[in-house]
Amino acid sequence: MANFISTWRFAKIAPRKARLVADLIRGKSVDDAFDLLKFSKKRAAVMIVKVLKAAVASADAQQVNVSDLYVAESFCDAGPIVKRMMPKDRGKSYRILKRTCHITVGVAEGAEERASAAEDRKKNRRKPRVAKAKAA
């Protein structure tokens, strides 16, 4: 679906944490996505900004209108888990799982067409039914 895809493999963040930010920008225009990520307090936002910049640079290298791009796909898959042991009291040891993930962001052309299609879907959305009051 996306024309220009960029990935960051083996990012040292848990995929559950990175998915929160990746879901935030999916379907937005590139400018809106950069604004959302700029003001996000999540650590994964910094990583996703780098991947998004790489995807936009790849599109720019192909002479694509950058202002017309939108985030077609953004997701985080689980990577390998590094397993470590933490010594505890009375000779016990607990496992520490250091999770990694693969961050993928894809951009495509046609932000205006996508926005107008979303507006049309919003207008044609079915209205919720209102319960009628019984006459007493």
Secondary structure, 3 states (H helix, E strand, C coil): CCCEEEEEEEECCCHHHHHHHHHHHCCCEHHHHHHHHHCCCCCHHHHHHHHHHHHHHHHHHCCCCHHHEEEEEEEEEEEEEEEEEEECHHHCEEEEEEEEEEEEEEEEECHHHHHHHHHHHHHCCCCCCCCCCCCC
